[in-house]
């Protein structure tokens, strides 16, 4: 795959070299504007494609429940953006709509997306609307041919929308297979990490900011965002900022899958969540450019104020609670951030607002019943109890009551150190120029002094 | 009697990489097994099951592979009830109604 860059460049028709400003740095904002679309134009394109403008629900019952168990005066109002109302059933339609629009405009006859997630269905749906061919590549099964119900459901959905689905066994070679497919078909690379895919999510943050402002006359105190590859956090945060929200805390939430190896054939079916988990969020936050484009447009560390994890059992519990108390049956993956919001709302004042920024569709395969039955078949011990006993790959502990929900903080300082270590691995850090230092500071959302201090502490070790 | 007629909706399987050709940095359990691909499509010509065949996929590509399944099923479902989930909400509704 020596031709990696050539294939990537042909399949996106974007010359990424124009953004490079020094050996380490590139002009991120320039990259995000070469698109030539401002947020109003993105909204127009999405409206044409029947994407976005989803309902923002006030979860009145859950808010009341949280207030009943919180200290007096605590218990923020919980709002939820019902992204399941998008054409293919998730916020991923926002990411796909712009990419597929761009593919059509540039004269491509088809699109390729490498994803085991909702993004495949979103690209398939948008391609169907635009009359383009679509190929979705999934990491779908282990070496015994066994696939998780959630991924099989996603394949079914793609095929029902007219897409070809290439199902692959476990392994990072998915990336090379996708490149070979792009090379063969000359289709557009509907990468999850292109500027289009991120700009498409900005409308989600923008809608939340404007709707909360209109209804409540203020900024939300926090927005909880299910965090995997970083596009959801990056796009939502950028949209909130573009509206003018500067106080709102950006909280990334992932399902804790600590200890499971993401490239392991045997671990593959020992997890119940195929996205929104730490197996994606930690590597993509600390090393965003490990993607299928030269510069990843998803750069979550620029925006994250807080990064927390919840357990698989807590998300299943929350999914049930949403159905039984609010009458909203939604897929588990989107409820990751709701699980966290139920805990964080207890720490905020009653007059504050916390927003859960997505839901996803549900159905056979994408439902706690299907996923827990599958887990049991894989030998996972599923029981009701204290979620602190959770051990990814061995146990799924379903909380017995609401007071058992917890969140675990991931230390962002360690994540920043890890980012810098990855970025500066083969660099002489004593020779970094000002451009590089400014870039690194922006990348980790810290000032220049922070970078200077990092260099001083590590110059002997790393140089 | 294993001839499958042209035009039948089928699944083919291919080994893309043998274990020795896989990425060196993979965990051992993954490195030991081949890298496989499965794709569904309409059979381009009559073919025998478990033999090589060509299909036309939904995107219109022609793909060769071992013919493994006829009219492949979606076999994912909900399955039996999960008892651990059934009582969720009872206690919370009591809290809501201050009956705790």
Interface residues (C-beta under 8 A of the other chain):
Chain A: X61 X64 X65 X68 X69 X110 X133 X134 X135 X140 X141 X143 X149 X152 X153 X156 X159 X162 X163 X164 X165 X166 X167 X168 X169 X170 X171 X172 X173 X177 X184 X185 X261 X263 X264 X265 X266 X316 X317 X320 X321 X324 X325 X364 X365 X367 X368 X369 X370 X372 X373 X374 X382 X383 X384 X398 X401 X402
Chain B: X16 X17 X22 X23 X26 X27 X29 X30 X32 X33 X34 X35 X36 X37 X38 X39 X40 X41 X57 X58 X59 X60 X61 X74 X75 X76 X77 X78 X79 X80 X81 X82 X84 X85 X88 X89 X91 X92 X93 X95 X96 X98
